[in-house]
Amino acid sequence: MNLGKTERSESNSPLSNIRPLEKIDRSSLRDQVLTSIRNAIITGKLKASDKISEVELSEQLGVSRTPVREAIRTLELHGFIEVHPKNGTYIASFDSEELQDGLHVRVALEELALKQALERMNSRDWQRHCDHLERLIQSMFAAADELDPVSDIELDMEFHTLMMDAAQNRILSRSWKLSGASNFIWSLEHVLYPHTKNELSEHANRHVSLLEVLRGRNLEACLDALRHHILRKINDIQIVGTEQDFQNA
Ligand SMILES: [Zn+2]
């Protein structure tokens, strides 16, 4: 990226002295709090049914209570936190049925996005889009090498958000964000996250297989591969559910 010219011309501006004073964006503070709670769930520091406190979180994160309260409200809307007014605030418990419903919503939204993206992008744009997806997969392999499940999940969310935005349908992109559907990529079932190098590489490889089909631009084959990619998690949930039943028996 060549920023030299822009930087020079901006430094001549009479406003250049105040450039370092960027406006504090409260919504980004809320997002940072949200990300930090999410990461604690992915890495297992916070588990389903754990009680959390607004005061403690704001102290630990070094922020005021307002962004913490806002993040909690968003997580509650997305079903990751339960607020019991007289009892306290808890990380929601893992509900496999709800998670399956969430995955089916993802399929419906992502199928629509894929159809529209294929209709609206010419083959050159589609190729560029696939190249972009491929770079994200390369970063997933790097995350696997570094045993970094948080980056892996973030890249997965970026991958599917990019597929969503490829439809060039603003209402669809907005629905994806507001409904929290992108959040069904990360969710409460810590046991399902890839953590070992093998699991993380396998997760990246699932995206390689999906991308191979996407490059072919055959609508039916693409939809099949996408559905398989998303719904595979239902099998994983059922396996974990059976193991937990077995342990509880
Ligand atoms: Zn994925």
Boltz pocket constraint, residues with backbone or C-beta under 6 A from the ligand:
constraints:
  - pocket:
      binder: B
      contacts: [[A, 156], [A, 159], [A, 160], [A, 207], [A, 229]]
      max_distance: 6.0
